[in-house]
Structures are given as C-alpha cells and as structure tokens.
Amino acid sequence: MGEAGAELSGGQRQKLACARAVLRKSRLYVFDEATSNIDAESEADILSVISHLATLSTVIVITHRLSAVQLDADVVVLSDGRIAERGRPESLLAHDGAFRRLHTDEEFQYVSAR
C-alpha cells in the first residue's frame, strides 16, 4: 500500500474509506462526493455499499454525479446554499425544476455504472 496509502489508486482509497466507515456501524453516514474521480467499476462497488448501508442506517450522499443518486431515495437539491427542491427523483423529473434541468443538461449527464 505504501506509506499513507501512496501506492493506492483513487478508487482503492475511496473503497478503503467506505470499508472503514462500514466497520464503525454508525446510525448516520455522510458521503461527500464518494464517487468522484473514480472508474465505473469502483463507482458501482461504492454505490452498492452505500445502498446496503441505507437499509441499516440513515445515509446522506452529497454529490454532483447524478449516477450516484439512488432512485428510491429522497433528493434535496441545493442552489446558492438554499433548498431549491426536495422529493423523489421521479416526481422531481416530472416538473421543470433544478433537478430536471440537471438531468437534461449535457454538462451534468453521466452514465450510471449500475
């Protein structure tokens, strides 16, 4: 692994951080950009862990990657530090709001690894 994990890739570091979090068995987990700058396989692995944790605990995922948004989750969209929208993804997509604009904006589209 090298000193301080210097030999690990970004995805390996993030997987290790997730493993450490799981071992703590907390009631609340906060993942801030947990899938940023990693490959699709690592993203799928991390999202799988987060999905499992969400069945056991409260999980908050902060992300700019729409592929990390679970379809069975409540979504809170922030704009300028305020809540712009809140609800299930399918209901937020049904009206022309910030979440829908993010989904249709090519700059923010990602391919989901799930």
C-alpha positions in Angstrom: 0.0 0.0 0.0 2.9 2.3 0.5 3.3 4.9 3.2 -0.1 6.6 4.0 -1.6 4.6 1.0 0.6 6.3 -1.5 0.6 3.3 -3.8 -3.2 3.0 -3.8 -5.3 4.4 -6.7 -8.1 6.9 -6.0 -10.7 4.2 -6.3 -8.9 2.0 -3.9 -8.5 4.8 -1.4 -12.3 5.5 -1.6 -13.1 1.8 -1.2 -10.9 1.7 1.8 -12.6 4.7 3.3 -16.0 3.1 2.8 -14.8 -0.1 4.4 -13.6 1.9 7.4 -17.0 3.6 7.6 -18.9 0.3 7.5 -16.8 -1.1 10.3 -17.9 1.7 12.6 -21.5 0.7 12.4 -22.9 4.2 12.8 -26.5 5.3 12.8 -25.7 8.1 10.3 -23.3 8.1 7.3 -22.4 11.1 5.3 -20.7 10.5 1.9 -19.4 13.7 0.3 -18.5 13.1 -3.4 -17.8 9.5 -2.6 -17.7 8.5 -6.3 -15.8 11.5 -7.7 -12.7 10.8 -9.8 -13.0 7.0 -9.9 -13.6 4.4 -12.6 -17.1 2.9 -13.3 -16.3 -0.4 -11.5 -15.2 1.3 -8.3 -18.3 3.6 -8.5 -20.5 0.5 -8.8 -18.8 -1.1 -5.8 -19.1 2.1 -3.6 -22.7 2.7 -4.6 -23.5 -0.9 -3.7 -22.1 -0.4 -0.2 -23.9 2.9 0.2 -27.2 1.2 -0.9 -26.7 -1.6 1.6 -25.9 0.9 4.4 -29.1 2.8 3.6 -31.1 -0.3 4.6 -29.5 -0.2 8.0 -28.8 3.4 8.8 -29.5 7.0 7.7 -27.3 7.8 4.7 -26.7 11.3 3.3 -25.0 11.4 -0.1 -23.6 14.7 -1.3 -22.9 14.5 -5.0 -22.7 16.3 -8.3 -22.8 13.0 -10.1 -26.4 12.2 -10.9 -25.4 8.5 -11.4 -24.9 8.4 -7.6 -28.5 9.4 -6.9 -30.5 6.3 -5.8 -33.9 6.2 -7.4 -35.5 5.1 -4.2 -34.1 8.0 -2.2 -35.3 11.4 -1.2 -33.4 14.1 -3.1 -32.6 17.6 -1.8 -31.4 19.9 -4.5 -29.4 22.9 -3.2 -28.9 26.1 -5.1 -27.0 29.1 -3.7 -26.9 27.4 -0.3 -30.7 27.0 -0.1 -33.1 24.1 -0.7 -34.4 24.5 -4.3 -36.3 21.3 -4.4 -37.0 18.2 -2.4 -38.6 14.9 -3.2 -38.3 11.6 -5.0 -36.3 11.7 -8.3 -39.3 10.6 -10.4 -41.5 13.4 -9.0 -38.7 16.0 -9.4 -38.2 14.9 -13.0 -42.0 15.4 -13.7 -41.8 19.2 -13.4 -39.4 21.7 -14.8 -37.1 22.4 -11.9 -33.5 22.4 -10.9 -33.2 18.5 -10.7 -34.8 18.0 -14.2 -32.5 20.7 -15.7 -29.5 18.9 -14.2 -30.7 15.7 -15.9 -31.2 17.3 -19.2 -28.0 19.5 -19.1 -25.3 17.6 -21.1 -22.6 19.0 -18.9 -24.1 17.1 -15.9 -25.0 13.8 -17.6 -23.1 10.7 -16.6 -23.5 7.1 -17.4 -24.6 5.1 -14.4 -22.4 2.1 -13.5 -25.4 0.2 -12.0 
